[in-house]
Amino acid sequence: MDLQLFLGSTNSLHKVPFRRGTSQNSLGQSSQKLQLCVSGPVRSSNTRYGEQLRRVKEALHLSTAPSTVVCREEEQNVVLGFCKRCIEHEKAGSLYICGCPGTGKSLSMEKVKELLVNWATEVCSTYWFRALVNVLWFLVAGFPLPDVVSVNCTSLASTSDIFTKILGLNKALGKKVSGTPLQQLQNIYSQKLSVKNMILIVADELDYLITKDRGVLHDLFMLTTLPFSRCILIGVANAIDLADRILPRLTSLNCKPIVVNFQAYSKDQILRILEERLKGLPYIVFQHQALELCARKVAAASRDMRNALCICRSAIEMLEAEIRESASNLNTSLEEKSSSKQNVATSPVFVKKQEFDIVRINHMALALSKTYRSPVVDTIQSLPHHQQIILCSSMKHFRGAKKDAILGELYKSYVEMCKSSLIPPAGILEFSNICRVLNDQGLIKLGQSREDKLRRVTPKVDESDITFAL
């Protein structure tokens, strides 16, 4: 049996089951080799293992764009179809992408830009080939590749700089005119010129303009209404109701943007995205249950995919710390036993080492606690069991538009949950006293009533905190 089996070989992370059943004879035969090669192989193997973990963390980094953007295919098709129609009809237009942070808006737009350029290139090549075959190449007009400008509005020194960037993409400006970049663009798009290329403008963090200069925001969308405009404007922001709040006066001018809403990721979608990022690696680093735990907790708390990626990277760092500690203990143990005749290969240290191959649930739980830890979560986790059950049962009543429930209704839910968990429920009087304790801790609010059963119960903590804590 090779020493690498015990000391973190790359094979131990390969996408095949790790072989733990090794005979004592084979272990004994390699004991002499182990004693002679303690320090060197340990460092070498740990180096290789560290390189693997570095590659995993790189795959999970926010700056690493995945080859495929999953769980956003429908939204990408809507945006791509909009851009294609604008290019085919040589018609300007505007589209607004909205959604909570971490829902894949910016990443999807990068993919759409790539797909759009590929589509335009393919169409041009097809038209050019058909024209040559028919010896009519001078009569055929394909779709010129669109010029693309991507702007993060938070990086602009001045909000009006966005017009300077757009102006720089116009190759044929016609007659030189004086004025600001906005005035020059308005002049260009107000007369028929020889500008052939459409211009795709992707303005990310568009809601930044709301707080800085709403006039610039209005002027930007107004560019798409000019008679000879070549602009395809796509704004990306977190404000879901931007079009309704900021652009109502543009509706009369027929330039209110099409709205595409990116819904928050579900638990299954978060899990699928994590698995997609790790799929290209030739070894397994995460226990599947650990990834499920991460997806479930993030979906219950923030639904921000960026948080899920950071938490997974944090879990890997905890695994790395555990490996370093294990390697240090292993070296110390082998050095102490190298002079004895004891069979070091059967030491519990080696058995323990075999379990340090992947990120397990305990690593992920620590990383989640590090990210989402709050006094409310700590309080809920320290509650007695029946108080936790009451909080869980209350979630059924406080979902949606309903903001409160009477104590009697809450007690029925509590009893049902206790029975489903095979736990004897408390009586109604004891239940009422427990609710008073939760009220004193600020987790619920009890209203006043002559009868305890009719007292109204109002939640004082978020459902996400309860879900995460329990």
C-alpha positions as CSV (number, residue, x, y, z in Angstrom):
1,M,0.0,0.0,0.0
2,D,1.5,3.3,-1.1
3,L,2.2,5.9,1.5
4,Q,0.2,8.5,-0.6
5,L,-3.0,6.7,0.4
6,F,-2.6,7.9,4.0
7,L,-1.1,11.3,3.3
8,G,-3.6,13.0,1.0
9,S,-2.8,11.7,-2.5
10,T,-4.6,13.2,-5.4
11,N,-6.2,9.8,-5.9
12,S,-8.1,10.2,-2.6
13,L,-10.1,13.0,-4.2
14,H,-10.7,11.4,-7.5
15,K,-14.4,10.9,-8.5
16,V,-14.4,7.3,-7.4
17,P,-15.3,6.0,-4.0
18,F,-12.4,6.3,-1.5
19,R,-11.1,2.9,-0.5
20,R,-11.0,2.6,3.2
21,G,-10.9,-1.2,3.6
22,T,-7.2,-2.0,3.7
23,S,-5.9,-5.2,5.2
24,Q,-3.6,-5.1,8.2
25,N,-1.0,-7.2,6.4
26,S,-0.6,-4.8,3.6
27,L,-0.4,-2.0,6.2
28,G,2.3,-3.8,8.1
29,Q,4.4,-4.5,5.0
30,S,4.6,-0.8,4.3
31,S,5.4,0.2,7.9
32,Q,9.2,0.3,7.2
33,K,8.7,2.5,4.2
34,L,6.5,4.8,6.3
35,Q,9.2,5.1,9.0
36,L,11.9,6.0,6.5
37,C,9.9,8.5,4.5
38,V,7.9,10.5,7.0
39,S,8.7,14.1,6.5
40,G,9.3,14.3,2.7
41,P,6.1,12.5,1.4
42,V,3.9,14.3,3.9
43,R,5.0,17.7,2.7
44,S,4.8,16.7,-1.0
45,S,1.4,15.1,-0.7
46,N,0.0,18.1,1.3
47,T,1.3,20.4,-1.4
48,R,-0.5,18.4,-4.1
49,Y,-3.7,18.3,-2.1
50,G,-3.4,22.1,-1.4
51,E,-3.1,22.7,-5.1
52,Q,-6.3,20.8,-5.7
53,L,-8.2,22.8,-3.0
54,R,-6.8,26.0,-4.6
55,R,-8.3,25.0,-7.9
56,V,-11.6,24.3,-6.2
57,K,-11.6,27.7,-4.5
58,E,-10.8,29.3,-7.9
59,A,-13.8,27.6,-9.5
60,L,-16.0,29.0,-6.7
61,H,-14.6,32.5,-6.9
62,L,-17.0,35.3,-7.9
63,S,-14.6,36.5,-10.6
64,T,-14.6,33.1,-12.3
65,A,-17.3,33.0,-14.9
66,P,-18.7,29.5,-15.4
67,S,-18.8,28.1,-18.9
68,T,-22.6,27.6,-18.6
69,V,-25.0,29.9,-16.8
70,V,-27.6,27.5,-15.5
71,C,-31.1,28.3,-14.0
72,R,-31.3,31.5,-16.0
73,E,-31.9,30.1,-19.5
74,E,-35.4,31.5,-19.8
75,E,-34.4,35.1,-18.9
76,Q,-31.3,34.9,-21.2
77,N,-33.6,33.8,-24.1
78,V,-35.9,36.7,-23.5
79,V,-33.0,39.3,-23.5
80,L,-31.3,37.6,-26.5
81,G,-34.5,37.5,-28.5
82,F,-35.0,41.2,-27.8
83,C,-31.5,42.1,-29.0
84,K,-31.9,39.9,-32.2
85,R,-35.2,41.6,-33.1
86,C,-33.6,45.1,-32.7
87,I,-30.7,44.1,-34.9
88,E,-32.8,42.4,-37.6
89,H,-35.2,45.3,-37.9
90,E,-32.4,47.9,-37.3
91,K,-34.6,49.4,-34.6
92,A,-33.6,50.9,-31.3
93,G,-35.1,49.7,-28.0
94,S,-34.7,49.5,-24.3
95,L,-35.0,46.7,-21.8
96,Y,-34.7,46.8,-18.0
97,I,-33.4,43.8,-16.0
98,C,-34.3,43.8,-12.3
99,G,-33.9,41.5,-9.4
100,C,-32.4,41.1,-5.9
101,P,-28.6,41.1,-5.5
102,G,-27.0,37.7,-6.3
103,T,-29.6,36.5,-8.8
104,G,-27.3,36.2,-11.8
105,K,-28.2,39.4,-13.7
106,S,-24.7,40.6,-14.6
107,L,-23.5,37.1,-15.3
108,S,-26.4,36.4,-17.6
109,M,-25.7,39.6,-19.5
110,E,-22.1,38.6,-20.1
111,K,-23.5,35.3,-21.6
112,V,-26.1,37.2,-23.7
113,K,-23.4,39.4,-25.2
114,E,-21.3,36.4,-26.1
115,L,-24.3,34.6,-27.7
116,L,-25.3,37.7,-29.5
117,V,-21.9,38.3,-31.1
118,N,-21.8,34.6,-32.1
119,W,-25.2,34.8,-33.6
120,A,-24.4,37.9,-35.6
121,T,-21.1,36.4,-36.8
122,E,-22.9,33.2,-37.9
123,V,-25.6,35.2,-39.7
124,C,-23.1,37.3,-41.6
125,S,-21.1,34.3,-42.6
126,T,-24.2,32.5,-43.9
127,Y,-25.4,35.5,-45.9
128,W,-21.9,36.0,-47.3
129,F,-21.6,32.4,-48.4
130,R,-25.0,32.4,-50.1
131,A,-24.1,35.6,-51.9
132,L,-20.9,34.2,-53.3
133,V,-22.7,31.1,-54.5
134,N,-25.3,33.2,-56.4
135,V,-22.6,35.7,-57.6
136,L,-24.7,38.4,-56.0
137,W,-22.5,39.3,-53.1
138,F,-22.8,43.1,-53.8
139,L,-26.6,42.9,-53.4
140,V,-26.7,41.1,-50.1
141,A,-26.7,43.0,-46.8
142,G,-26.0,40.9,-43.7
143,F,-26.1,42.0,-40.1
144,P,-23.0,43.9,-39.1
145,L,-21.6,42.9,-35.8
146,P,-23.1,45.2,-33.1
147,D,-20.7,47.5,-31.2
148,V,-20.9,46.7,-27.5
149,V,-20.2,49.1,-24.6
150,S,-20.6,47.9,-21.0
151,V,-20.7,50.5,-18.2
152,N,-20.9,50.0,-14.5
153,C,-22.6,53.2,-13.4
154,T,-20.9,53.2,-10.0
155,S,-17.5,53.5,-11.7
156,L,-18.4,56.7,-13.5
157,A,-16.5,59.8,-12.3
158,S,-19.5,61.8,-13.6
159,T,-22.9,60.3,-14.5
160,S,-22.8,62.1,-17.9
161,D,-19.6,60.2,-18.8
162,I,-21.8,57.4,-20.0
163,F,-22.7,59.5,-23.1
164,T,-19.0,60.0,-23.8
165,K,-18.5,56.2,-23.9
166,I,-21.5,55.8,-26.3
167,L,-20.2,58.6,-28.5
168,G,-16.9,56.9,-28.9
169,L,-18.5,54.0,-30.6
170,N,-20.1,56.0,-33.4
171,K,-17.8,55.6,-36.4
172,A,-19.5,58.1,-38.8
173,L,-20.5,61.2,-36.9
174,G,-21.4,63.2,-40.0
175,K,-21.0,66.9,-39.7
176,K,-19.0,68.0,-36.7
177,V,-21.1,69.7,-34.1
178,S,-20.2,71.4,-30.9
179,G,-21.8,70.7,-27.6
180,T,-21.8,68.1,-24.9
181,P,-21.5,64.3,-25.7
182,L,-25.3,64.0,-25.1
183,Q,-26.1,66.9,-27.5
184,Q,-23.8,65.3,-30.2
185,L,-25.6,62.0,-29.8
186,Q,-29.0,63.6,-30.1
187,N,-27.8,65.3,-33.3
188,I,-26.4,62.0,-34.8
189,Y,-29.6,60.1,-34.1
190,S,-31.8,62.8,-35.4
191,Q,-30.6,62.6,-39.0
192,K,-30.0,59.8,-41.4
193,L,-26.3,59.0,-41.6
194,S,-24.2,56.1,-42.8
195,V,-23.9,54.5,-39.4
196,K,-24.7,50.8,-40.0
197,N,-23.7,49.1,-36.8
198,M,-26.2,48.8,-34.0
199,I,-24.8,49.7,-30.5
200,L,-25.6,47.5,-27.6
201,I,-25.3,49.5,-24.3
202,V,-25.3,47.4,-21.1
203,A,-25.6,49.8,-18.1
204,D,-25.1,47.8,-14.9
205,E,-26.0,49.2,-11.5
206,L,-28.4,51.5,-13.2
207,D,-30.2,52.4,-10.0
208,Y,-27.0,54.4,-9.0
209,L,-28.2,57.1,-11.5
210,I,-31.5,57.4,-9.5
211,T,-29.7,58.8,-6.5
212,K,-27.1,60.8,-8.4
213,D,-28.8,62.3,-11.5
214,R,-32.2,61.3,-12.7
215,G,-31.9,63.6,-15.6
216,V,-29.1,61.5,-17.0
217,L,-31.2,58.4,-16.6
218,H,-34.1,59.9,-18.5
219,D,-31.8,61.2,-21.3
220,L,-30.2,57.8,-21.6
221,F,-33.6,56.1,-22.3
222,M,-34.7,59.0,-24.5
223,L,-31.8,58.2,-26.9
224,T,-33.7,55.1,-28.0
225,T,-36.7,57.2,-29.2
226,L,-34.8,59.4,-31.6
227,P,-35.8,58.7,-35.3
228,F,-32.5,57.3,-36.5
229,S,-31.2,55.9,-33.2
230,R,-29.0,52.8,-33.3
231,C,-29.1,52.2,-29.6
232,I,-30.1,48.9,-27.9
233,L,-30.1,49.9,-24.2
234,I,-30.2,47.3,-21.5
235,G,-30.3,48.6,-17.9
236,V,-29.4,46.3,-15.0
237,A,-30.3,47.2,-11.4
238,N,-31.7,45.9,-8.2
239,A,-34.7,48.2,-8.0
240,I,-37.7,46.2,-9.2
241,D,-40.1,49.1,-9.6
242,L,-37.6,51.5,-11.4
243,A,-39.7,51.7,-14.5
244,D,-42.8,52.6,-12.6
245,R,-41.2,55.1,-10.2
246,I,-38.7,56.9,-12.4
247,L,-39.8,56.6,-16.0
248,P,-43.6,57.3,-16.0
249,R,-43.3,60.3,-18.3
250,L,-41.5,58.3,-20.9
251,T,-44.5,56.0,-21.4
252,S,-46.3,58.7,-23.4
253,L,-43.2,58.8,-25.7
254,N,-43.4,55.0,-26.2
255,C,-40.0,54.3,-24.7
256,K,-40.9,52.7,-21.4
257,P,-38.5,49.7,-21.3
258,I,-39.5,46.0,-21.4
259,V,-39.0,44.6,-17.9
260,V,-37.4,41.3,-17.2
261,N,-37.5,40.2,-13.6
262,F,-34.9,37.8,-12.2
263,Q,-36.5,35.9,-9.3
264,A,-34.4,34.9,-6.3
265,Y,-32.9,31.4,-6.5
266,S,-34.5,28.5,-4.8
267,K,-32.7,25.9,-2.8
268,D,-32.6,23.4,-5.7
269,Q,-31.3,26.1,-8.1
270,I,-28.5,27.1,-5.7
271,L,-27.5,23.5,-5.3
272,R,-27.5,23.0,-9.1
273,I,-25.3,26.1,-9.7
274,L,-22.8,24.9,-7.1
275,E,-22.7,21.4,-8.6
276,E,-22.3,22.9,-12.1
277,R,-19.2,24.9,-11.0
278,L,-17.6,21.8,-9.5
279,K,-18.6,19.4,-12.3
280,G,-15.5,20.2,-14.4
281,L,-13.1,19.1,-11.7
282,P,-11.7,15.5,-11.8
283,Y,-12.1,15.0,-8.0
284,I,-14.7,15.5,-5.3
285,V,-14.1,17.9,-2.5
286,F,-17.6,18.5,-1.1
287,Q,-19.8,16.0,0.6
288,H,-23.2,16.2,-1.1
289,Q,-25.0,16.7,2.1
290,A,-22.7,19.7,2.9
291,L,-23.7,21.3,-0.4
292,E,-27.4,20.7,0.3
293,L,-27.0,22.3,3.7
294,C,-25.4,25.4,2.2
295,A,-28.1,25.7,-0.5
296,R,-30.9,25.2,2.1
297,K,-29.5,27.8,4.5
298,V,-28.7,30.4,1.8
299,A,-32.2,30.0,0.2
300,A,-33.8,30.6,3.6
301,A,-31.6,33.6,4.5
302,S,-30.6,35.8,1.7
303,R,-31.0,33.8,-1.6
304,D,-27.9,35.5,-2.7
305,M,-25.8,33.2,-4.9
306,R,-22.7,35.2,-4.1
307,N,-23.1,34.3,-0.4
308,A,-23.3,30.6,-1.3
309,L,-20.0,30.7,-3.2
310,C,-18.2,32.6,-0.4
311,I,-19.6,30.2,2.2
312,C,-18.3,27.2,0.2
313,R,-14.9,28.8,-0.1
314,S,-14.9,29.4,3.7
315,A,-15.7,25.8,4.3
316,I,-12.7,24.7,2.2
317,E,-10.5,27.0,4.3
318,M,-11.7,25.3,7.4
319,L,-10.9,21.9,5.8
320,E,-7.4,23.2,5.0
321,A,-6.8,24.3,8.6
322,E,-7.9,20.8,9.7
323,I,-5.5,19.2,7.3
324,R,-2.6,21.3,8.4
325,E,-3.3,20.4,12.0
326,S,-3.6,16.7,11.1
327,A,-0.3,16.7,9.2
328,S,1.4,18.3,12.1
329,N,0.1,15.8,14.5
330,L,0.9,12.9,12.1
331,N,4.5,14.0,11.8
332,T,4.9,14.3,15.6
333,S,3.3,10.9,16.1
334,L,5.5,9.1,13.6
335,E,8.6,10.7,14.9
336,E,7.8,9.6,18.4
337,K,7.2,6.0,17.3
338,S,9.9,5.7,14.7
339,S,12.4,4.3,17.2
340,S,9.9,1.8,18.6
341,K,8.9,-1.6,17.1
342,Q,5.2,-0.7,17.2
343,N,3.3,-1.0,14.0
344,V,2.8,2.7,13.2
345,A,0.7,2.0,10.2
346,T,-2.2,0.8,12.3
347,S,-2.1,4.0,14.4
348,P,-5.5,5.8,14.8
349,V,-3.8,8.8,13.3
350,F,-3.8,7.1,9.9
351,V,-7.5,6.2,10.2
352,K,-8.4,9.7,11.1
353,K,-6.3,11.1,8.2
354,Q,-8.5,9.2,5.7
355,E,-11.5,11.2,6.8
356,F,-10.0,14.5,5.9
357,D,-10.6,14.1,2.1
358,I,-13.7,16.3,1.7
359,V,-15.7,19.2,3.1
360,R,-18.2,17.6,5.5
361,I,-21.4,19.0,7.1
362,N,-19.5,20.2,10.2
363,H,-17.2,22.3,8.0
364,M,-20.2,23.8,6.2
365,A,-22.1,24.4,9.4
366,L,-19.1,26.4,10.8
367,A,-18.8,28.4,7.6
368,L,-22.6,29.2,7.7
369,S,-22.4,30.3,11.3
370,K,-19.5,32.6,10.5
371,T,-21.6,34.2,7.7
372,Y,-25.1,34.4,9.2
373,R,-24.4,34.4,12.9
374,S,-26.6,36.9,14.7
375,P,-27.9,37.4,18.3
376,V,-31.4,36.4,17.2
377,V,-30.1,33.1,15.7
378,D,-28.1,32.4,18.9
379,T,-31.1,33.1,21.0
380,I,-33.4,30.8,19.0
381,Q,-30.8,28.0,19.0
382,S,-30.4,28.2,22.8
383,L,-34.2,27.9,23.5
384,P,-35.7,24.8,25.1
385,H,-37.2,22.3,22.6
386,H,-40.9,23.2,23.1
387,Q,-40.2,26.9,22.6
388,Q,-38.4,26.1,19.3
389,I,-41.4,24.0,18.2
390,I,-43.7,26.9,18.9
391,L,-41.6,29.2,16.7
392,C,-41.6,26.7,13.9
393,S,-45.4,26.2,14.1
394,S,-45.9,30.0,14.1
395,M,-44.2,30.2,10.7
396,K,-47.2,28.5,9.1
397,H,-49.5,31.3,10.2
398,F,-47.2,34.3,9.5
399,R,-46.4,33.5,5.9
400,G,-47.8,35.7,3.1
401,A,-50.0,38.7,4.0
402,K,-51.1,37.4,7.4
403,K,-49.3,39.2,10.2
404,D,-50.8,37.7,13.3
405,A,-52.8,34.8,14.7
406,I,-54.8,34.0,17.8
407,L,-53.2,31.9,20.5
408,G,-55.8,29.1,20.1
409,E,-54.9,28.6,16.4
410,L,-51.2,28.6,17.2
411,Y,-51.7,26.0,19.8
412,K,-53.4,23.7,17.3
413,S,-50.5,23.9,15.0
414,Y,-48.1,23.3,17.9
415,V,-49.9,20.2,18.9
416,E,-49.9,18.8,15.3
417,M,-46.2,19.4,15.0
418,C,-45.5,17.7,18.3
419,K,-47.6,14.7,17.3
420,S,-45.8,14.4,13.9
421,S,-42.5,14.5,15.8
422,L,-43.7,12.0,18.4
423,I,-43.2,14.5,21.2
424,P,-45.8,14.9,24.0
425,P,-47.3,18.4,23.7
426,A,-47.7,20.8,26.6
427,G,-51.2,21.7,27.8
428,I,-52.9,24.9,26.9
429,L,-52.0,26.6,30.2
430,E,-48.3,25.6,29.9
431,F,-48.4,26.6,26.3
432,S,-49.7,30.1,27.2
433,N,-46.9,30.5,29.8
434,I,-44.3,29.4,27.2
435,C,-45.6,32.1,24.8
436,R,-45.2,34.7,27.6
437,V,-41.6,33.7,27.9
438,L,-41.1,34.1,24.1
439,N,-42.8,37.5,24.4
440,D,-40.4,38.6,27.2
441,Q,-37.5,37.6,25.0
442,G,-38.8,39.7,22.1
443,L,-39.4,36.8,19.7
444,I,-43.2,37.2,19.6
445,K,-45.6,39.8,20.7
446,L,-48.7,38.9,22.7
447,G,-51.8,41.1,22.6
448,Q,-54.3,41.7,25.4
449,S,-57.5,39.7,25.8
450,R,-59.8,38.4,28.6
451,E,-59.2,34.8,27.4
452,D,-55.8,33.5,26.7
453,K,-57.0,31.6,23.6
454,L,-58.1,34.8,22.0
455,R,-54.8,36.8,22.5
456,R,-53.3,37.8,19.2
457,V,-49.7,36.6,18.5
458,T,-47.5,38.7,16.2
459,P,-44.0,37.7,15.1
460,K,-41.0,39.8,16.0
461,V,-38.3,37.9,14.2
462,D,-37.9,37.1,10.5
463,E,-38.9,33.7,9.2
464,S,-35.4,33.4,7.7
465,D,-33.8,33.6,11.1
466,I,-36.0,30.8,12.4
467,T,-35.3,28.7,9.4
468,F,-31.6,29.2,9.6
469,A,-31.4,28.6,13.4
470,L,-33.4,25.4,13.3
